Structure formats: structure tokens, C-alpha cells
Amino acid sequence: MFGLEIIVIFVIIWWLVLFIVLPFGIERDENSIQGNDPGAPKNPMLKRKIYLTTIISFFLSIIVSWLKNEIF
């Protein structure tokens, strides 16, 4: 159960969850400085989203690995 396949499952799930979590809580910066993108988020909260993504991915990868071992 704990081999290279669990690492691959974790990495794939981590990226999927990250792209799902990234748009949550984004607020547009209304007062943009010249040279900055006006659509750039005010506070992207990347550190918090990466921690959340890692925790969710950890549990999801355990569930997927367990299901994979039960089915196949």
C-alpha cells in the first residue's frame, strides 16, 4: 500500500485539489497601482490554501489507495 503508487496518487490529487481551492476567497483589488494587473487578487492566501490542499489531499489519497486495493 505504501510505495511509489501512493506518492503518485497523492501528487495527482494534490494538484487537482489545489486548482479547486485556488479561487476560493479571492477579492479583486480596486486600487491597483500602475504597472500591476487590475485583476490581481488583493490577498491570495497561498500559504493557507497550500496547507488546506495538503491536508485534504492526504486523506483523499488514503481513501483512493484503499479503494484501489479493495477493487483491484
C-alpha positions as YAML, in Angstrom:
chain: A
units: angstrom
residues:
- id: 1
  name: MET
  ca: [0.00, 0.00, 0.00]
- id: 2
  name: PHE
  ca: [2.80, 2.42, 0.83]
- id: 3
  name: GLY
  ca: [5.01, 2.58, -2.21]
- id: 4
  name: LEU
  ca: [5.58, 4.65, -5.25]
- id: 5
  name: GLU
  ca: [1.92, 4.41, -6.26]
- id: 6
  name: ILE
  ca: [0.69, 6.20, -3.10]
- id: 7
  name: ILE
  ca: [3.11, 9.05, -3.86]
- id: 8
  name: VAL
  ca: [1.83, 9.31, -7.44]
- id: 9
  name: ILE
  ca: [-1.78, 9.23, -6.25]
- id: 10
  name: PHE
  ca: [-1.02, 11.93, -3.67]
- id: 11
  name: VAL
  ca: [0.68, 14.24, -6.19]
- id: 12
  name: ILE
  ca: [-2.14, 13.93, -8.74]
- id: 13
  name: ILE
  ca: [-4.82, 14.53, -6.10]
- id: 14
  name: TRP
  ca: [-2.80, 17.42, -4.60]
- id: 15
  name: TRP
  ca: [-2.71, 19.30, -7.91]
- id: 16
  name: LEU
  ca: [-6.40, 18.65, -8.57]
- id: 17
  name: VAL
  ca: [-7.38, 19.90, -5.12]
- id: 18
  name: LEU
  ca: [-5.09, 22.94, -5.43]
- id: 19
  name: PHE
  ca: [-6.79, 24.05, -8.64]
- id: 20
  name: ILE
  ca: [-10.18, 23.56, -6.98]
- id: 21
  name: VAL
  ca: [-9.20, 25.52, -3.84]
- id: 22
  name: LEU
  ca: [-7.35, 28.43, -5.53]
- id: 23
  name: PRO
  ca: [-10.38, 30.57, -6.49]
- id: 24
  name: PHE
  ca: [-11.99, 30.44, -3.01]
- id: 25
  name: GLY
  ca: [-11.90, 33.71, -1.07]
- id: 26
  name: ILE
  ca: [-10.40, 35.85, -3.84]
- id: 27
  name: GLU
  ca: [-11.19, 39.56, -3.71]
- id: 28
  name: ARG
  ca: [-10.21, 41.89, -6.51]
- id: 29
  name: ASP
  ca: [-8.00, 44.87, -5.64]
- id: 30
  name: GLU
  ca: [-9.93, 48.00, -6.58]
- id: 31
  name: ASN
  ca: [-6.99, 50.42, -6.07]
- id: 32
  name: SER
  ca: [-4.33, 48.98, -8.34]
- id: 33
  name: ILE
  ca: [-1.01, 50.73, -8.78]
- id: 34
  name: GLN
  ca: [0.12, 51.50, -12.31]
- id: 35
  name: GLY
  ca: [2.01, 48.52, -13.68]
- id: 36
  name: ASN
  ca: [0.03, 45.98, -11.66]
- id: 37
  name: ASP
  ca: [-2.65, 43.79, -13.18]
- id: 38
  name: PRO
  ca: [-6.08, 45.20, -12.22]
- id: 39
  name: GLY
  ca: [-7.46, 41.65, -11.97]
- id: 40
  name: ALA
  ca: [-4.81, 40.51, -9.49]
- id: 41
  name: PRO
  ca: [-6.18, 39.37, -6.12]
- id: 42
  name: LYS
  ca: [-5.78, 41.61, -3.09]
- id: 43
  name: ASN
  ca: [-4.79, 38.79, -0.72]
- id: 44
  name: PRO
  ca: [-4.38, 35.37, -2.41]
- id: 45
  name: MET
  ca: [-3.80, 33.49, 0.90]
- id: 46
  name: LEU
  ca: [-1.49, 30.99, -0.83]
- id: 47
  name: LYS
  ca: [0.12, 29.60, 2.33]
- id: 48
  name: ARG
  ca: [-3.26, 28.81, 3.86]
- id: 49
  name: LYS
  ca: [-4.51, 27.23, 0.62]
- id: 50
  name: ILE
  ca: [-1.40, 25.06, 0.29]
- id: 51
  name: TYR
  ca: [-1.83, 23.78, 3.87]
- id: 52
  name: LEU
  ca: [-5.50, 23.08, 3.25]
- id: 53
  name: THR
  ca: [-4.72, 21.36, -0.05]
- id: 54
  name: THR
  ca: [-2.11, 19.13, 1.60]
- id: 55
  name: ILE
  ca: [-4.45, 18.05, 4.39]
- id: 56
  name: ILE
  ca: [-7.35, 17.33, 2.04]
- id: 57
  name: SER
  ca: [-5.08, 15.51, -0.41]
- id: 58
  name: PHE
  ca: [-3.58, 13.36, 2.34]
- id: 59
  name: PHE
  ca: [-6.96, 12.00, 3.38]
- id: 60
  name: LEU
  ca: [-8.25, 11.66, -0.18]
- id: 61
  name: SER
  ca: [-5.14, 9.77, -1.29]
- id: 62
  name: ILE
  ca: [-5.54, 7.32, 1.60]
- id: 63
  name: ILE
  ca: [-9.18, 6.76, 0.63]
- id: 64
  name: VAL
  ca: [-8.35, 6.34, -3.08]
- id: 65
  name: SER
  ca: [-5.48, 3.98, -2.31]
- id: 66
  name: TRP
  ca: [-7.68, 1.90, -0.01]
- id: 67
  name: LEU
  ca: [-10.44, 1.74, -2.65]
- id: 68
  name: LYS
  ca: [-7.91, 0.81, -5.32]
- id: 69
  name: ASN
  ca: [-6.62, -2.06, -3.18]
- id: 70
  name: GLU
  ca: [-10.16, -3.26, -2.40]
- id: 71
  name: ILE
  ca: [-11.37, -3.19, -6.02]
- id: 72
  name: PHE
  ca: [-8.25, -4.43, -7.80]
...
